[in-house]
């Protein structure tokens, strides 16, 4: 943000700007890159499924369509300001359909634990115990950033993409490499 300007509490971005009908998505992307802590609401012309999904994928915390009652706009902004998502039942259906249609979680280990370093196995064990990144960092005397890097390498080595998959992988117990004992 340019210096001297106050940081907004919530950004309301229209998908249709002077430069074209979907240029607001570019603005949303640039805002997320420059100021990831500023929550955004995307103002759409309609409840088009793909636009709603793209808005949330782009980092919007809420979507408000022009055909909604104007009285709902302050509620939308307030919810997003308070850290909640704002989504209509129809838009929620779009998002749930997307989640349901994505590939299922991978839960079949393939001797991948043997490819992990001892420290990476420690991280896996602590994740499986339900610890958050900050708790793992404190326990291992590392930074939270380092833990995130470990997790990314672990995901890559095991061919998984989420914390839930990692927990399922770790607790499946069919991998040949033993898990470290709980300290």
The 8 nearest C-alpha neighbors of each residue, nearest first, counted from 0:
[[1, 2, 4, 6, 33, 34, 5, 3],
 [0, 2, 4, 3, 5, 6, 33, 34],
 [3, 1, 4, 0, 5, 6, 7, 34],
 [2, 4, 1, 5, 0, 6, 7, 34],
 [3, 5, 2, 1, 6, 0, 7, 8],
 [6, 4, 7, 3, 2, 0, 1, 8],
 [5, 7, 4, 8, 0, 37, 9, 3],
 [8, 6, 9, 5, 10, 37, 4, 38],
 [7, 9, 37, 80, 6, 10, 38, 39],
 [10, 8, 38, 7, 39, 37, 80, 11],
 [9, 11, 39, 12, 40, 38, 7, 37],
 [12, 10, 40, 39, 41, 9, 13, 42],
 [13, 11, 41, 42, 10, 23, 40, 14],
 [12, 14, 42, 15, 23, 41, 43, 16],
 [13, 15, 23, 21, 43, 24, 42, 22],
 [16, 14, 20, 21, 13, 23, 19, 22],
 [15, 17, 18, 19, 22, 23, 20, 14],
 [16, 18, 19, 15, 20, 22, 23, 21],
 [19, 17, 16, 22, 20, 15, 21, 23],
 [20, 18, 22, 16, 17, 21, 15, 23],
 [19, 21, 15, 22, 16, 14, 18, 23],
 [22, 20, 14, 15, 23, 19, 24, 16],
 [21, 23, 25, 24, 19, 16, 20, 15],
 [22, 24, 14, 26, 25, 21, 13, 15],
 [25, 23, 27, 22, 26, 14, 21, 28],
 [24, 26, 28, 22, 23, 27, 29, 21],
 [25, 27, 23, 29, 24, 28, 30, 22],
 [28, 26, 24, 30, 25, 29, 23, 31],
 [27, 29, 25, 31, 26, 30, 57, 24],
 [30, 28, 26, 32, 31, 27, 33, 25],
 [29, 31, 27, 33, 32, 34, 28, 26],
 [32, 30, 35, 28, 34, 29, 33, 27],
 [31, 33, 29, 30, 34, 35, 28, 27],
 [32, 34, 30, 31, 29, 35, 0, 28],
 [35, 33, 30, 31, 36, 37, 32, 0],
 [36, 34, 31, 37, 32, 33, 30, 38],
 [37, 35, 34, 38, 31, 33, 39, 30],
 [36, 38, 35, 34, 9, 8, 39, 10],
 [39, 37, 9, 36, 60, 10, 79, 59],
 [40, 38, 10, 59, 9, 60, 11, 37],
 [39, 41, 61, 11, 59, 62, 60, 10],
 [42, 40, 62, 12, 13, 11, 59, 43],
 [41, 43, 13, 63, 64, 12, 14, 62],
 [44, 42, 64, 45, 14, 65, 63, 41],
 [43, 45, 65, 64, 42, 46, 66, 14],
 [46, 44, 43, 47, 64, 65, 66, 50],
 [47, 45, 48, 64, 51, 43, 44, 90],
 [46, 48, 50, 45, 49, 51, 44, 43],
 [49, 47, 51, 50, 46, 93, 52, 90],
 [48, 50, 52, 51, 47, 53, 54, 93],
 [51, 49, 53, 47, 52, 48, 54, 46],
 [50, 52, 54, 48, 49, 53, 47, 46],
 [51, 53, 49, 55, 54, 50, 56, 48],
 [54, 52, 56, 50, 55, 51, 57, 49],
 [55, 53, 57, 51, 52, 56, 59, 50],
 [54, 56, 59, 58, 57, 52, 53, 51],
 [57, 55, 53, 58, 54, 52, 59, 51],
 [56, 58, 54, 55, 53, 28, 59, 27],
 [57, 59, 55, 56, 60, 54, 31, 27],
 [58, 60, 55, 39, 40, 61, 54, 57],
 [61, 59, 84, 39, 40, 38, 79, 58],
 [62, 60, 85, 40, 84, 59, 86, 41],
 [61, 63, 41, 40, 42, 86, 85, 64],
 [62, 64, 42, 43, 41, 61, 65, 40],
 [65, 63, 43, 66, 45, 67, 42, 44],
 [64, 66, 44, 67, 43, 45, 63, 42],
 [65, 67, 64, 68, 45, 44, 69, 63],
 [68, 66, 65, 64, 69, 71, 63, 72],
 [67, 69, 70, 71, 66, 72, 65, 64],
 [68, 70, 71, 72, 67, 73, 65, 66],
 [69, 71, 68, 72, 73, 74, 67, 75],
 [72, 70, 74, 69, 68, 73, 75, 67],
 [71, 73, 75, 74, 69, 70, 76, 63],
 [74, 72, 76, 75, 71, 77, 70, 69],
 [75, 73, 77, 71, 72, 76, 78, 70],
 [76, 74, 72, 78, 73, 77, 85, 71],
 [75, 77, 73, 79, 74, 78, 80, 72],
 [76, 78, 80, 74, 79, 75, 73, 81],
 [79, 77, 81, 83, 75, 80, 76, 74],
 [78, 80, 83, 82, 76, 81, 77, 84],
 [79, 81, 77, 82, 78, 76, 9, 8],
 [82, 80, 78, 79, 83, 77, 76, 84],
 [83, 81, 79, 80, 78, 84, 38, 60],
 [84, 82, 79, 78, 81, 85, 60, 80],
 [83, 85, 60, 61, 79, 86, 78, 82],
 [86, 84, 61, 75, 78, 62, 79, 60],
 [85, 87, 90, 61, 62, 91, 84, 88],
 [86, 88, 90, 89, 91, 85, 62, 63],
 [87, 89, 91, 90, 92, 86, 93, 94],
 [90, 88, 92, 91, 87, 93, 86, 46],
 [91, 89, 93, 87, 92, 88, 86, 94],
 [90, 92, 88, 94, 93, 89, 87, 95],
 [91, 93, 95, 89, 90, 94, 96, 88],
 [94, 92, 90, 96, 91, 95, 48, 97],
 [93, 95, 97, 91, 92, 96, 98, 90],
 [96, 94, 92, 98, 97, 93, 99, 91],
 [97, 95, 99, 93, 94, 98, 92, 100],
 [96, 98, 94, 100, 95, 99, 93, 101],
 [99, 97, 95, 101, 100, 96, 94, 102],
 [98, 100, 96, 97, 101, 95, 102, 103],
 [99, 101, 97, 98, 96, 102, 103, 95],
 [102, 100, 98, 99, 97, 103, 96, 104],
 [101, 103, 100, 104, 99, 98, 105, 97],
 [104, 102, 101, 105, 99, 100, 106, 98],
 [105, 103, 164, 106, 102, 163, 159, 167],
 [106, 104, 107, 164, 103, 159, 168, 167],
 [105, 107, 168, 167, 104, 108, 164, 171],
 [108, 106, 105, 109, 168, 171, 173, 167],
 [107, 109, 174, 168, 110, 106, 173, 111],
 [110, 108, 111, 107, 174, 157, 112, 173],
 [111, 109, 174, 112, 175, 113, 108, 176],
 [110, 112, 109, 113, 157, 114, 108, 156],
 [111, 113, 114, 115, 176, 110, 174, 120],
 [112, 114, 176, 111, 115, 110, 175, 116],
 [113, 115, 112, 111, 116, 156, 110, 157],
 [116, 114, 112, 113, 119, 120, 117, 153],
 [115, 117, 119, 118, 120, 114, 113, 112],
 [116, 118, 120, 119, 121, 115, 179, 122],
 [117, 119, 121, 120, 116, 122, 115, 149],
 [118, 120, 122, 116, 121, 117, 115, 123],
 [121, 119, 123, 117, 122, 118, 124, 115],
 [120, 122, 118, 124, 119, 123, 117, 125],
 [121, 123, 119, 125, 120, 124, 126, 118],
 [124, 122, 120, 126, 121, 125, 127, 119],
 [123, 125, 127, 121, 122, 126, 120, 128],
 [124, 126, 128, 122, 127, 123, 130, 121],
 [127, 125, 123, 129, 130, 128, 124, 122],
 [126, 128, 166, 124, 129, 125, 123, 169],
 [129, 127, 125, 126, 130, 124, 166, 123],
 [130, 128, 126, 127, 131, 125, 166, 124],
 [129, 131, 126, 125, 128, 134, 135, 132],
 [130, 132, 134, 133, 135, 129, 126, 125],
 [133, 131, 135, 134, 143, 136, 146, 130],
 [132, 134, 136, 143, 135, 131, 137, 142],
 [135, 133, 137, 131, 136, 132, 130, 138],
 [134, 136, 132, 138, 137, 133, 139, 130],
 [137, 135, 141, 133, 143, 139, 142, 134],
 [136, 138, 140, 134, 135, 139, 133, 141],
 [139, 137, 135, 136, 140, 134, 141, 133],
 [138, 140, 136, 141, 137, 135, 122, 134],
 [141, 139, 137, 138, 136, 142, 135, 143],
 [142, 140, 136, 139, 137, 145, 143, 146],
 [141, 143, 145, 144, 136, 146, 140, 137],
 [142, 144, 146, 136, 145, 133, 132, 147],
 [145, 143, 147, 142, 146, 148, 141, 136],
 [146, 144, 148, 142, 143, 147, 149, 141],
 [145, 147, 149, 143, 148, 144, 150, 136],
 [146, 148, 150, 144, 145, 149, 151, 143],
 [149, 147, 145, 151, 146, 150, 144, 152],
 [150, 148, 146, 152, 147, 151, 153, 145],
 [151, 149, 153, 147, 148, 152, 154, 146],
 [150, 152, 154, 148, 153, 149, 155, 147],
 [153, 151, 155, 149, 150, 154, 156, 148],
 [154, 152, 150, 156, 155, 151, 157, 149],
 [155, 153, 159, 151, 157, 152, 156, 160],
 [154, 156, 152, 158, 153, 157, 151, 159],
 [157, 155, 153, 154, 158, 152, 111, 114],
 [158, 156, 154, 111, 155, 159, 153, 112],
 [159, 157, 155, 156, 154, 160, 153, 111],
 [160, 158, 154, 157, 161, 164, 155, 105],
 [159, 161, 154, 164, 158, 162, 155, 165],
 [162, 160, 164, 163, 159, 165, 154, 104],
 [161, 163, 165, 164, 166, 160, 126, 150],
 [162, 164, 166, 165, 161, 167, 104, 168],
 [165, 163, 167, 161, 162, 166, 168, 104],
 [164, 166, 162, 168, 163, 167, 169, 161],
 [165, 167, 127, 169, 163, 168, 164, 170],
 [168, 166, 164, 170, 165, 169, 106, 171],
 [167, 169, 165, 106, 166, 171, 170, 108],
 [170, 168, 166, 167, 171, 165, 127, 172],
 [169, 171, 172, 167, 168, 166, 127, 173],
 [172, 170, 168, 169, 173, 167, 106, 108],
 [173, 171, 170, 174, 169, 168, 175, 108],
 [174, 172, 171, 175, 108, 107, 110, 109],
 [175, 173, 110, 176, 172, 108, 109, 112],
 [174, 176, 110, 177, 173, 113, 112, 172],
 [177, 175, 113, 112, 174, 178, 110, 111],
 [178, 176, 175, 179, 174, 112, 113, 172],
 [177, 179, 180, 176, 120, 124, 121, 169],
 [180, 178, 177, 121, 181, 120, 124, 117],
 [181, 179, 182, 178, 124, 177, 121, 120],
 [180, 182, 179, 124, 125, 178, 121, 128],
 [181, 180, 179, 121, 138, 125, 124, 139]]
